């Protein structure tokens, strides 16, 4: 399971950074909550997810981030088809002072053809500039 989850996260990071937004958005089970600090924002459709991901990618690129590297900190024993995974995301930027670390919990389910994300809980946000934009995107859709 560890190898499958690690590969899944690496692929998602590569797709996001290369602009394959539709592939990233296809990996969510809708609607799904994204916890940002005090409460959740509900992402209801692939279009909402794509708007969120386009913004996220733009912020990374503006900051000079060229790679996202997931490090699995913990992987819960699967329960049925579901599993929780704690991930530290290393955001590698051209300028070392622009490199950051974010911590996230993913709630995944194993489905055909692979893993799907049901919920995301951000423990440590690396992009405080993202929060107000994301909330307005989700609320306006």
C-alpha contacts under 8 A as a table, 3 or more apart, distances in Angstrom:
res1	aa1	res2	aa2	distance
1	X	4	X	5.13
1	X	5	X	6.17
2	X	5	X	5.26
2	X	6	X	6.05
2	X	75	X	7.22
3	X	6	X	5.11
3	X	7	X	6.04
4	X	7	X	5.26
4	X	8	X	6.11
5	X	8	X	5.01
5	X	9	X	6.21
5	X	115	X	7.71
6	X	9	X	5.27
6	X	10	X	6.21
6	X	70	X	7.54
6	X	71	X	7.91
6	X	72	X	7.14
7	X	10	X	5.14
7	X	11	X	6.12
8	X	11	X	5.24
8	X	12	X	6.27
8	X	115	X	7.33
9	X	12	X	5.09
9	X	13	X	6.21
9	X	70	X	6.56
10	X	13	X	5.14
10	X	14	X	6.20
10	X	69	X	6.97
10	X	70	X	6.52
11	X	14	X	5.11
11	X	15	X	6.09
12	X	15	X	5.11
12	X	16	X	6.13
12	X	23	X	7.88
12	X	24	X	5.78
13	X	16	X	5.19
13	X	17	X	6.22
13	X	67	X	7.67
13	X	68	X	5.70
13	X	69	X	7.30
13	X	70	X	7.92
14	X	17	X	5.26
14	X	18	X	6.05
14	X	67	X	7.59
14	X	68	X	7.44
15	X	18	X	5.17
15	X	19	X	6.10
15	X	20	X	4.81
15	X	21	X	6.72
15	X	23	X	6.83
15	X	24	X	6.44
16	X	19	X	5.23
16	X	20	X	5.71
16	X	21	X	5.77
16	X	24	X	6.49
16	X	53	X	7.41
16	X	57	X	6.69
17	X	20	X	7.62
17	X	57	X	6.52
17	X	66	X	7.24
17	X	67	X	6.89
17	X	68	X	7.68
19	X	54	X	7.99
19	X	57	X	7.70
20	X	23	X	5.60
20	X	24	X	6.76
21	X	24	X	5.17
21	X	25	X	6.17
21	X	50	X	6.07
21	X	53	X	6.57
21	X	54	X	6.98
22	X	25	X	5.05
22	X	26	X	6.08
22	X	46	X	7.92
22	X	50	X	6.64
23	X	26	X	5.18
23	X	27	X	6.95
24	X	27	X	5.59
24	X	28	X	7.83
25	X	28	X	5.97
25	X	46	X	5.68
25	X	49	X	5.75
25	X	50	X	5.95
25	X	53	X	7.88
26	X	46	X	6.95
27	X	115	X	7.31
27	X	116	X	5.11
27	X	117	X	6.15
28	X	32	X	7.26
28	X	116	X	5.41
28	X	117	X	4.66
28	X	118	X	6.17
29	X	32	X	6.26
29	X	116	X	6.14
29	X	117	X	5.92
29	X	118	X	5.24
30	X	43	X	7.02
30	X	44	X	5.57
30	X	45	X	6.06
30	X	46	X	7.65
30	X	118	X	7.41
31	X	42	X	6.54
31	X	43	X	5.53
31	X	44	X	4.16
31	X	45	X	6.47
32	X	42	X	5.68
32	X	43	X	5.39
32	X	44	X	6.55
32	X	118	X	5.53
32	X	119	X	5.35
32	X	120	X	7.90
33	X	40	X	5.61
33	X	41	X	5.54
33	X	42	X	4.38
33	X	43	X	6.08
33	X	118	X	7.58
33	X	119	X	5.21
33	X	120	X	6.48
34	X	40	X	5.28
34	X	41	X	5.25
34	X	42	X	6.27
34	X	43	X	7.23
34	X	119	X	6.03
34	X	120	X	4.77
34	X	121	X	5.85
34	X	122	X	7.50
35	X	38	X	7.40
35	X	39	X	5.51
35	X	40	X	4.14
35	X	41	X	6.27
35	X	120	X	6.18
35	X	121	X	4.58
35	X	122	X	5.79
36	X	39	X	5.94
36	X	40	X	6.08
36	X	41	X	7.28
36	X	121	X	6.96
36	X	122	X	5.80
36	X	125	X	7.91
36	X	131	X	7.21
37	X	40	X	7.96
37	X	122	X	7.12
37	X	123	X	7.49
41	X	135	X	6.52
41	X	138	X	6.59
41	X	139	X	7.93
42	X	138	X	6.72
43	X	48	X	6.06
43	X	49	X	6.27
43	X	138	X	6.11
44	X	48	X	6.60
44	X	49	X	7.84
45	X	48	X	5.28
45	X	49	X	6.43
46	X	49	X	4.95
46	X	50	X	6.00
47	X	50	X	5.04
47	X	51	X	6.25
48	X	51	X	5.19
48	X	52	X	6.31
48	X	137	X	7.13
48	X	138	X	6.43
48	X	141	X	6.54
49	X	52	X	5.06
49	X	53	X	6.08
50	X	53	X	4.99
50	X	54	X	6.00
51	X	54	X	5.25
51	X	55	X	6.36
51	X	137	X	7.14
52	X	55	X	5.30
52	X	56	X	6.20
52	X	134	X	6.02
52	X	137	X	6.88
52	X	138	X	7.94
53	X	56	X	4.90
53	X	57	X	6.03
54	X	57	X	5.21
54	X	58	X	6.14
55	X	58	X	5.08
55	X	59	X	6.29
55	X	130	X	7.78
55	X	134	X	7.95
56	X	59	X	5.28
56	X	60	X	6.37
56	X	130	X	6.97
57	X	60	X	5.05
57	X	61	X	6.15
58	X	61	X	5.15
58	X	62	X	6.05
59	X	62	X	5.13
59	X	63	X	6.25
59	X	130	X	7.56
60	X	63	X	5.19
60	X	64	X	6.31
60	X	65	X	5.06
60	X	66	X	7.80
61	X	64	X	4.94
61	X	65	X	5.41
61	X	66	X	7.11
62	X	65	X	7.56
63	X	93	X	7.06
63	X	98	X	6.33
64	X	93	X	4.97
64	X	94	X	5.42
64	X	95	X	6.99
64	X	98	X	7.21
65	X	68	X	7.70
65	X	91	X	6.21
65	X	92	X	5.37
65	X	93	X	3.80
65	X	94	X	6.37
65	X	98	X	7.57
65	X	99	X	7.09
66	X	91	X	7.79
66	X	92	X	6.01
66	X	93	X	5.58
66	X	94	X	6.95
67	X	91	X	6.12
67	X	92	X	5.23
67	X	93	X	7.15
68	X	89	X	6.43
68	X	90	X	5.71
68	X	91	X	4.81
68	X	92	X	6.24
69	X	89	X	5.61
69	X	90	X	4.98
69	X	91	X	6.54
69	X	92	X	7.61
70	X	87	X	6.26
70	X	88	X	5.86
70	X	89	X	4.60
70	X	90	X	6.32
71	X	87	X	5.58
71	X	88	X	5.15
71	X	89	X	6.26
71	X	90	X	7.65
72	X	75	X	7.13
72	X	85	X	7.04
72	X	86	X	5.95
72	X	87	X	4.56
72	X	88	X	6.37
73	X	85	X	7.70
73	X	86	X	5.37
73	X	87	X	5.49
73	X	88	X	6.58
74	X	85	X	5.82
74	X	86	X	5.07
74	X	87	X	7.24
75	X	83	X	7.44
75	X	84	X	6.17
75	X	85	X	4.54
75	X	86	X	6.39
76	X	83	X	5.96
76	X	84	X	5.36
76	X	85	X	6.20
77	X	83	X	6.58
77	X	84	X	7.96
78	X	81	X	6.65
78	X	82	X	5.62
78	X	83	X	4.59
78	X	84	X	7.61
79	X	82	X	5.24
79	X	83	X	6.20
81	X	109	X	5.27
81	X	110	X	5.19
81	X	111	X	7.64
82	X	107	X	7.12
82	X	108	X	5.56
82	X	109	X	4.30
82	X	110	X	6.48
83	X	107	X	6.01
83	X	108	X	5.32
83	X	109	X	6.35
84	X	105	X	6.72
84	X	106	X	5.64
84	X	107	X	4.67
84	X	108	X	6.16
85	X	105	X	5.58
85	X	106	X	5.28
85	X	107	X	6.70
85	X	108	X	7.75
86	X	103	X	7.26
86	X	104	X	5.84
86	X	105	X	4.50
86	X	106	X	6.54
87	X	103	X	5.69
87	X	104	X	5.27
87	X	105	X	6.17
87	X	106	X	7.66
88	X	101	X	6.65
88	X	102	X	5.64
88	X	103	X	4.43
88	X	104	X	6.45
89	X	101	X	5.53
89	X	102	X	5.05
89	X	103	X	6.15
89	X	104	X	7.77
90	X	99	X	7.42
90	X	100	X	6.15
90	X	101	X	4.78
90	X	102	X	6.77
91	X	99	X	5.31
91	X	100	X	5.16
91	X	101	X	6.01
91	X	102	X	7.89
92	X	96	X	7.59
92	X	98	X	7.81
92	X	99	X	4.94
92	X	100	X	7.09
93	X	96	X	6.11
93	X	97	X	7.99
93	X	98	X	5.67
93	X	99	X	4.86
94	X	98	X	7.47
94	X	99	X	7.84
95	X	98	X	5.41
95	X	99	X	6.91
96	X	99	X	5.24
97	X	100	X	7.91
100	X	126	X	6.09
101	X	124	X	7.97
101	X	126	X	6.02
102	X	122	X	7.83
102	X	123	X	7.55
102	X	124	X	5.16
102	X	125	X	5.39
102	X	126	X	5.05
103	X	122	X	6.23
103	X	123	X	5.26
103	X	124	X	4.90
103	X	125	X	7.00
104	X	120	X	6.95
104	X	121	X	5.64
104	X	122	X	4.46
104	X	123	X	5.32
104	X	124	X	6.91
105	X	120	X	5.90
105	X	121	X	5.05
105	X	122	X	6.43
105	X	123	X	7.24
106	X	117	X	6.73
106	X	118	X	7.69
106	X	119	X	6.10
106	X	120	X	4.89
106	X	121	X	6.54
107	X	117	X	5.91
107	X	118	X	5.51
107	X	119	X	5.13
107	X	120	X	6.40
108	X	115	X	6.31
108	X	116	X	5.52
108	X	117	X	4.65
108	X	118	X	5.74
108	X	119	X	7.43
109	X	115	X	5.62
109	X	116	X	5.35
109	X	117	X	6.60
109	X	118	X	7.04
110	X	114	X	5.79
110	X	115	X	4.59
110	X	116	X	6.43
111	X	114	X	5.17
111	X	115	X	5.77
111	X	116	X	6.72
112	X	115	X	7.67
117	X	120	X	7.45
122	X	125	X	6.27
125	X	128	X	6.39
127	X	130	X	5.36
127	X	131	X	7.35
128	X	131	X	5.69
129	X	132	X	6.99
129	X	133	X	7.68
130	X	133	X	5.53
130	X	134	X	6.06
131	X	134	X	5.26
131	X	135	X	6.24
132	X	135	X	5.31
132	X	136	X	6.27
133	X	136	X	5.23
133	X	137	X	6.14
134	X	137	X	5.08
134	X	138	X	6.24
135	X	138	X	5.27
135	X	139	X	6.06
136	X	139	X	5.06
136	X	140	X	5.85
137	X	140	X	5.32
137	X	141	X	6.29
138	X	141	X	5.56
